Amino acid sequence: MKIAIISDVHGNYEALRSIPEPFDELWVLGDLVNYGPEPGGVVDFVTGNSTVVVRGNHDHSIGYDVDPRCNARYRKMAEITRRYTASVLSEEQKALLRRLPLKLELKRQDTSFYLCHAKPSDPLYGYCPEQSEEWVCELDHIQGDVLLVGHTHTPFIRRIGHRVVVNPGSLGQPKTGSPDGCYAVWQDGVFQLKSFPYSVDKTAGRLRRLGFPQEVEKDLITVLQSGSLEGTHK
């Protein structure tokens, strides 16, 4: 069995449709929307092709019309794109985002998984980078061999005792210093972190056609093209 694990697509349908390999199941760790130009296409693709999806803070913000609680460097980008996303998604799509669970516990073969967007104790907003000691406490409070998380837009595999924390990174807005979309694959008990090039220029071009304020447009495209922007806390 091959499971593709993605997170933080952020309205980047071009990246989503370009995943370069087949899979048996697609698991999505939240943040389908905001920042990118095609949130509706992403929601529809995920609805039609994923096996499981959990809710991210940006999905929550659109579903419930609340602040996604981004840091100052991203706040204006988040607010401008949140207004756009809310204007183009149907009520049915927004209801779907509201219904997404905050966590899931699954078992495949002999491995048990716990899925959430950020971290188990704060599944929407908790920011926890790879080397944080918080992961030890987070694992103490869940069942499962594997904890799957997103939110930071940076991929990692961290083993703690007999268990592992895996973040596939961001498919649609990576913060790795590279524009390549990031994802993870679990196959027969083994994880791999992977990345792939896609047509960033197509996504950037679609952003330019939306008429966002120049500063916001520039920042959004900078992240896409360079994989970085100062103040990377999500």
C-alpha positions in Angstrom: 0.0 0.0 0.0 1.2 3.5 -0.9 -0.2 6.5 0.9 0.6 10.0 -0.3 0.5 12.6 2.6 0.1 16.3 1.8 -0.5 19.4 3.8 -0.9 23.2 3.3 -2.1 23.2 -0.3 -3.3 26.8 0.1 -5.3 27.2 -3.0 -2.5 26.1 -5.3 -4.3 23.8 -7.6 -1.4 23.7 -10.1 0.8 22.1 -7.5 -1.9 19.7 -6.3 -2.7 18.4 -9.8 1.0 17.9 -10.5 1.8 15.3 -7.8 4.1 13.1 -9.9 3.3 9.5 -8.8 0.2 7.3 -8.3 -0.9 6.3 -4.8 -3.5 4.1 -3.2 -4.7 6.7 -0.7 -4.3 10.4 -0.3 -4.2 11.9 3.2 -4.5 15.6 3.6 -3.4 17.4 6.8 -5.3 20.6 6.4 -5.1 24.2 5.0 -6.7 23.6 1.6 -7.4 27.3 1.1 -6.2 30.9 1.4 -3.0 32.4 -0.1 -3.4 30.7 -3.5 -5.6 31.6 -6.5 -7.7 28.5 -6.9 -9.3 27.5 -3.6 -12.4 26.0 -5.2 -10.4 23.8 -7.5 -8.4 22.5 -4.5 -11.5 21.8 -2.4 -13.1 20.0 -5.2 -10.0 17.9 -6.0 -9.5 17.0 -2.4 -13.2 16.1 -2.0 -13.0 13.8 -5.0 -9.6 12.2 -4.5 -8.6 12.1 -0.9 -9.2 9.3 1.6 -9.0 11.4 4.7 -8.7 15.1 5.4 -8.3 17.1 8.7 -9.1 20.8 9.2 -6.4 23.4 9.3 -6.6 26.9 10.7 -7.2 28.4 7.2 -10.0 25.9 6.5 -11.5 26.8 9.9 -11.2 30.6 9.1 -13.3 30.2 5.9 -15.7 27.7 7.3 -16.5 29.7 10.4 -15.6 33.3 9.2 -12.9 33.8 11.8 -9.3 35.1 11.9 -6.8 32.3 11.0 -4.4 33.9 13.6 -1.4 34.3 11.4 1.7 36.3 12.5 2.2 39.9 11.6 4.3 39.2 8.5 1.6 37.1 7.0 -1.5 38.8 8.4 -2.2 41.1 5.5 -1.7 38.3 2.9 -4.0 36.1 5.0 -6.8 38.7 5.3 -6.8 39.8 1.6 -6.8 36.2 0.4 -9.4 35.2 3.0 -11.8 37.7 1.6 -11.1 36.4 -1.9 -11.5 32.8 -0.9 -14.8 33.5 1.0 -16.1 35.3 -2.1 -15.4 32.4 -4.6 -16.3 29.3 -2.5 -19.9 28.1 -2.6 -21.8 27.6 0.6 -21.5 23.9 0.1 -17.7 24.1 -0.1 -17.6 26.2 3.1 -19.9 23.7 4.9 -17.5 21.0 3.8 -14.6 22.9 5.4 -16.6 23.3 8.6 -17.3 19.5 8.8 -13.6 18.5 8.5 -12.5 16.8 11.7 -9.7 18.3 13.9 -8.1 14.9 14.3 -8.2 11.4 13.0 -6.9 8.1 14.3 -6.4 5.4 11.7 -4.7 2.1 11.2 -3.1 0.7 8.1 -1.5 -2.7 8.1 0.2 -2.9 11.5 0.8 0.8 11.9 -1.5 3.2 13.8 -1.6 6.9 12.9 -2.8 10.1 14.6 -3.5 13.0 12.2 -3.9 16.7 12.9 -3.0 19.9 11.3 -0.7 21.6 13.9 -0.2 19.5 17.1 -2.5 17.3 19.2 -2.9 19.8 22.1 -3.7 22.7 19.7 -4.7 21.2 16.4 -5.4 24.4 14.6 -2.8 26.9 15.8 0.0 25.2 17.7 3.3 26.0 16.0 5.9 23.4 16.8 9.1 23.1 14.7 11.1 19.9 14.2 13.5 20.2 17.1 11.0 21.4 19.7 11.0 19.4 22.9 7.2 19.8 22.9 6.9 16.8 20.6 7.8 14.5 23.5 4.8 15.8 25.6 2.6 15.7 22.5 3.3 12.0 21.9 2.7 11.2 25.6 -0.9 12.3 25.2 -1.9 10.3 22.1 -2.2 6.8 21.0 -0.5 5.7 17.8 2.9 4.8 16.3 3.0 7.8 14.0 1.9 11.4 14.5 1.3 13.2 11.2 1.2 17.0 11.2 1.6 20.0 8.9 1.2 23.8 9.6 4.9 24.8 9.6 5.4 24.3 5.8 8.8 22.6 6.5 9.2 18.8 6.1 10.8 16.5 8.6 10.8 13.0 10.1 11.7 12.9 13.8 12.0 9.7 15.7 11.3 9.8 19.4 11.7 6.5 21.2 9.7 3.9 19.2 7.4 6.5 17.6 7.8 9.0 14.8 6.5 12.5 14.0 6.2 13.3 10.3 5.6 16.6 8.6 5.3 16.4 4.8 5.9 20.1 4.4 3.7 22.3 2.2 2.5 21.2 -1.2 1.4 24.7 -2.2 3.5 27.2 -0.3 6.7 25.5 0.7 9.1 27.4 3.0 12.2 25.3 2.3 14.2 27.7 0.2 13.0 26.0 -2.9 9.7 26.4 -4.9 9.2 22.6 -5.3 6.1 21.2 -3.8 6.6 18.9 -0.8 4.9 15.8 0.3 5.5 12.5 2.0 4.9 8.9 1.1 4.3 5.9 3.4 4.7 2.6 1.8 4.8 -0.7 3.6 6.0 0.8 6.9 8.6 3.2 5.4 8.3 7.0 5.1 10.0 9.1 2.4 10.0 12.9 2.1 9.7 14.0 -1.5 9.5 17.1 -3.6 8.8 17.9 -7.2 8.8 20.9 -9.6 5.6 22.2 -11.0 4.7 25.3 -13.0 5.1 28.0 -10.4 4.7 30.6 -13.1 1.1 29.4 -13.8 0.1 29.9 -10.2 1.9 33.3 -10.1 0.1 34.3 -13.2 -3.2 33.4 -11.8 -2.4 35.4 -8.7 -1.6 38.5 -10.8 -4.9 38.4 -12.4 -6.8 38.7 -9.1 -6.0 42.4 -8.6 -4.6 42.1 -5.0 -2.7 45.1 -3.6 0.7 45.2 -5.1 2.5 44.5 -1.8 0.4 41.4 -1.1 0.8 40.1 -4.6 4.6 40.6 -4.5 4.9 38.7 -1.2 2.7 35.8 -2.2 4.7 35.4 -5.4 8.0 35.7 -3.6 7.1 32.8 -1.3 6.1 30.7 -4.3 9.2 31.4 -6.4 11.8 31.3 -3.6 10.3 29.1 -1.0 10.9 31.7 1.7 9.9 35.0 3.2 11.1 36.6 6.4 8.9 35.8 9.4 8.1 32.3 8.4 6.0 31.6 11.5 2.6 30.4 10.1 
